Amino acid sequence: MALITRKNPRTLVGLAAGLALVSGPMAAAVGIDLATASPAAALQNSLARTPQMGFNNWNSTHCRADFDEAMVKDIADLFLSQGLKQAGYTYVNLDDCWALPNRDARGDLVADPVRFPHGIKALADYVHSKGLKFGIYSSAGTRTCDRNGFPGGLGHEQQDANLWASWGVDYLKYDNCNNEQLDAETRYRAMGDALRATGRPILYGICDWGGSTPWTWAGDVGNSWRTTGDISDNWQSMIAIAHRNQPLAAYAGPHSWNDPDMLEVGNGGMTDTEYRTHFSLWAQMAAPLLIGTDLREATPATYEILKNADVIAVDQDPLGRQGTVLSDAGGLVVMSKPLADGSRSLTLTNETDTARTISTTATAAGIGGARSYEVKDLWSREVTTSRGTISATVPSHGTAMFRVTPTSRTALPAGVFDLGDLAWTKADNGSGPVERDHSNGGRAPGDGRPLTVNGVVYRKGLGVRAGSDISYHLGGTCRRLTVDVGVDDEVSTGRVRFRVYRDRTLVADSGPRTAAQPALRLTADMTGGRKLRIVATSPGGKRTGHGDWGNPRLACGNGPVPGTHALSGLDWTSATNGWGPVERDRSNGETKAGDGGALTVGGTVYAQGLGVNAPSTLTYYLGGTCTGLTTDVGIDDEVGARGSAVFRIHVDGREVAASGRLTGEDGSVRLTAPLTGAYELTLQVTDGGDGNSYDHADWGAPRLTCF
């Protein structure tokens, strides 16, 4: 639940959305890739390695009398009889109104004896007897959110945490009402510390509605954080919340997830087509899947949606990536999500009022270069073969969802690829599986931790145990590999040597690296190579070294042709935007393509450029053949004095130019970026610290010079 104060009418929940990335000389010194480095260490409580799945009663019962012990037991029973437990649903959670309005004489919370005559511990024991886990609710304020105002946890953090642990609680949803206007991070950290102090593993769901931009600080505090206000059971609410959550993909990962609120599937306010879109998008965004309907009254169609094993597998994929928007134009939205086996999940969503054909390509999704692809429709289960085009006629408010897997090898297309996203042709490892984006725990998939070398956390990469030997097919189009290598911080001893081969030629060698040393940047010439092989060994053939390949970036193909280019005339390799699509040669109108005006900053009109809304990231492939970029930046005049943003230019993960904070009262600022030898250019806009409302940001006359 949430009580929302809207910042302005066009903002559904009036919440900030921004990016806080390490930048400048410090990032360059330690070799952090700005696009991929984790903004905060993930919470290491072993929980939520993949997004949590379960049930919460609020969306179906609110505080009505039908929320009681009998209902909760029935839900637990249905988890087993309807196959929901087998599908992956684990938590049975209570929401608000479970307690009496006042604490007892010792200051403890007391369960409502009418709703829960046998108490909470007995109910938790019943849920546990079914092989499930049990969750509870409170608020980081003096009272909870319901109008009756039940006791909140503010000032009682350790007392409440100890009580819940004694009852066998496995999950806490911690809301944000009656918070006395105290700092959110302080309040939520206090409860996180209290939960850890109990010694019981309790999954911690932070629910401040995104108001404090928790994605920038909550990664080491909780297992998930709400990014939006409350969802309602209608299309407009659901799709607007998806829009708010989509730009925040960089912050999600194992143990730490963006949470766009609970599921409404089955509650009756949307059609089954719209509920399939709801479920598809939540899975594509790696969101927690918490059923919000009364399963005792659910229809077969509702159960069919909730138990779709193929869609759930996308949400629960062990790679742990949130999908990103590839394109958004005219109400037709394409999202792509990398999966652990090297395939991609693609969603084609039609937000318009009539059926439309939506198309994309494997290349746009980041897996181009194969001769053919297996394409599985995750709702019809039909499997077809494609040469790279993925297309579907999608009904109004519907979503087509596909798993796209390369089935034959050929040259990689132009672009910069993360090795952790590519399918290998061989992967031998000293102990346990090779891990994507996590260290090697040595036993089962996903048993490692975030890749960390000498305190530097890498969101992307490969975790191995020496000796390991991994090969990739290149096809002769690639030019350069850059990667940071080192011994993971999870071990204090051991040595690992990292070597890179182009075909049979050794092209980079780290020498022995110890746990005490910082990561070493390796750069390998891959020109003309048909095969990439990366090898990690320990002296004497020992298998004790935990080796990390941090941010391995493979640049392939040719960049722009020689000459001077208007950047708006070139194709980007990826784009995210806070509101609506990125616009070419127009300002950002926030909703549909072409709804902005002429790019205008401080009275100067730019015939060419890019119109975005913070937070926004645009990436271009350069191929090592460009020398420089010049551009004017500023807040478009159409918002008056209201907007604010910061413009940054990154080259191969290193910040080379920044505007500082600009507002609608400022004129344009000229940025110049040196690009000689660069392979990837990133244009980033973050909000100016006051949320992203009215942040219409213009890249005016961006000119790229190449040779």
Order of alpha helices (4+ residues) and beta strands (2+ residues): alpha-beta-alpha-alpha-alpha-beta-alpha-beta-alpha-beta-alpha-beta-beta-alpha-beta-alpha-beta-alpha-alpha-beta-beta-beta-beta-beta-beta-beta-beta-beta-beta-beta-beta-beta-beta-beta-beta-beta-beta-beta-beta-beta-beta-beta-beta-beta-beta-beta-beta-beta-beta-beta-beta-beta-beta
